[in-house]
């Protein structure tokens, strides 16, 4: 499937509808919901979310670690993830994986080393593919009447939420996205023009 340009979900009503359908519409809804919530809370690229392993995230007792340490695939930069904002989602997901494997012992989802294993490729321990998750997100978006949601929307949505709820703290968003400049972050959020206009609003053009 060809990936179209995706946008952040900035409307709380649309986000609520999207997450409800994502979680409830398929047998793998709990996994898909956990992927999106993890990407939204950590601001990871989808490739890095799907590359997470259970031992990156969980302690031996199934509880979530405070931090996970990874290397971003694209930038090769080290990245420390703060997992507390998504702890409850991941711990519920851990319990769901256990129950799922009890009911479907031939599908080794809980036994997989991957945090978000594929449910389709029996006999292979692999994570869900990026194209598959894009398709899931896009089709869920279509169900609620929007055609611009894809897997990358989770990262953009999280970035937009951090920006809006921290009084436009661009430096924090830049750090979480592992960007090298604030200008790059503003471009990513599509806020370059908004920032320019806000600065121009402070200029008194009547002064000589």
WOZIPE-V980921 format. One record per residue. N is the residue number from 1. RES is the residue in one small letter. PHI is phi in whole degrees, 0 to 359 (999 if undefined). PSI is psi in radians with two decimals (NA if undefined). Layout:
BEGIN
((N/RES/PHI/PSI) (N/RES/PHI/PSI))
END
This chain:
BEGIN
((1/x/999/2.30) (2/x/285/2.24) (3/x/279/2.16) (4/x/271/2.92) (5/x/300/2.29) (6/x/250/2.75) (7/x/236/2.82) (8/x/288/2.67) (9/x/269/1.81) (10/x/259/-0.20) (11/x/267/2.06) (12/x/302/-0.56) (13/x/291/-0.77) (14/x/296/-0.73) (15/x/298/-0.75) (16/x/297/-0.77) (17/x/297/-0.77) (18/x/300/-0.84) (19/x/294/-0.62) (20/x/297/-0.83) (21/x/292/-0.71) (22/x/301/-0.67) (23/x/279/-0.55) (24/x/254/-0.28) (25/x/274/-0.26) (26/x/223/2.89) (27/x/294/-0.38) (28/x/261/0.35) (29/x/301/-0.66) (30/x/295/-0.70) (31/x/295/-0.83) (32/x/297/-0.70) (33/x/296/-0.76) (34/x/295/-0.66) (35/x/300/-0.89) (36/x/297/-0.76) (37/x/294/-0.62) (38/x/293/-0.79) (39/x/296/-0.66) (40/x/293/-0.67) (41/x/279/-0.49) (42/x/260/-0.28) (43/x/63/0.48) (44/x/283/2.65) (45/x/295/2.67) (46/x/301/-0.62) (47/x/298/-0.64) (48/x/283/-0.59) (49/x/298/-0.82) (50/x/286/-0.27) (51/x/274/-0.10) (52/x/295/2.48) (53/x/252/2.78) (54/x/302/-0.69) (55/x/286/-0.17) (56/x/289/-0.55) (57/x/250/-0.70) (58/x/256/2.53) (59/x/282/3.01) (60/x/296/-0.39) (61/x/270/0.10) (62/x/88/0.01) (63/x/272/2.69) (64/x/278/2.38) (65/x/292/2.75) (66/x/290/-0.71) (67/x/228/2.59) (68/x/240/2.55) (69/x/241/2.09) (70/x/225/3.03) (71/x/242/2.14) (72/x/300/2.30) (73/x/298/-0.73) (74/x/284/-0.83) (75/x/267/-0.31) (76/x/66/0.26) (77/x/272/2.51) (78/x/293/2.60) (79/x/216/2.17) (80/x/259/2.09) (81/x/265/2.39) (82/x/262/1.98) (83/x/261/-0.13) (84/x/304/-0.70) (85/x/298/-0.36) (86/x/243/0.25) (87/x/302/-0.87) (88/x/297/-0.71) (89/x/299/-0.80) (90/x/290/-0.63) (91/x/289/-0.64) (92/x/296/-0.69) (93/x/295/-0.71) (94/x/302/-0.80) (95/x/295/-0.68) (96/x/296/-0.71) (97/x/300/-0.73) (98/x/299/-0.83) (99/x/294/-0.69) (100/x/298/-0.76) (101/x/290/-0.54) (102/x/297/-0.69) (103/x/279/-0.47) (104/x/230/1.24) (105/x/297/-0.33) (106/x/280/-0.24) (107/x/254/1.83) (108/x/273/1.04) (109/x/287/-0.75) (110/x/289/-0.61) (111/x/285/-0.29) (112/x/298/2.58) (113/x/285/-0.35) (114/x/278/2.51) (115/x/293/-0.69) (116/x/236/1.36) (117/x/286/2.71) (118/x/288/2.48) (119/x/259/-0.06) (120/x/263/-0.61) (121/x/266/1.43) (122/x/298/2.41) (123/x/87/-0.17) (124/x/242/2.30) (125/x/265/1.59) (126/x/225/2.67) (127/x/284/2.83) (128/x/301/2.49) (129/x/281/2.66) (130/x/300/-0.76) (131/x/298/-0.63) (132/x/295/-0.76) (133/x/289/-0.61) (134/x/302/-0.82) (135/x/299/-0.73) (136/x/299/-0.83) (137/x/295/-0.77) (138/x/295/-0.75) (139/x/291/-0.60) (140/x/294/-0.70) (141/x/300/-0.75) (142/x/299/-0.60) (143/x/297/-0.50) (144/x/256/0.17) (145/x/93/0.30) (146/x/233/2.52) (147/x/247/0.25) (148/x/245/0.21) (149/x/266/2.33) (150/x/216/-3.03) (151/x/297/-0.53) (152/x/288/-0.27) (153/x/298/-0.49) (154/x/295/-0.73) (155/x/291/-0.76) (156/x/294/-0.67) (157/x/296/-0.80) (158/x/298/-0.74) (159/x/297/-0.75) (160/x/296/-0.71) (161/x/295/-0.75) (162/x/298/-0.78) (163/x/301/-0.83) (164/x/290/-0.68) (165/x/267/0.03) (166/x/242/0.50) (167/x/57/0.79) (168/x/61/0.80) (169/x/279/1.47) (170/x/298/-0.62) (171/x/297/-0.69) (172/x/294/-0.79) (173/x/298/-0.73) (174/x/302/-0.77) (175/x/296/-0.76) (176/x/292/-0.59) (177/x/279/-0.15) (178/x/62/0.61) (179/x/277/2.80) (180/x/263/-0.11) (181/x/203/2.71) (182/x/293/-0.57) (183/x/299/-0.71) (184/x/297/-0.70) (185/x/294/-0.73) (186/x/296/-0.66) (187/x/297/-0.74) (188/x/299/-0.71) (189/x/278/-0.13) (190/x/71/0.53) (191/x/247/0.20) (192/x/302/-0.84) (193/x/295/-0.70) (194/x/298/-0.74) (195/x/294/-0.74) (196/x/299/-0.75) (197/x/293/-0.65) (198/x/296/-0.69) (199/x/292/-0.71) (200/x/294/-0.52) (201/x/297/-0.38) (202/x/272/-0.09) (203/x/267/2.28) (204/x/265/1.79) (205/x/282/0.01) (206/x/271/-0.23) (207/x/282/2.51) (208/x/266/NA))
END
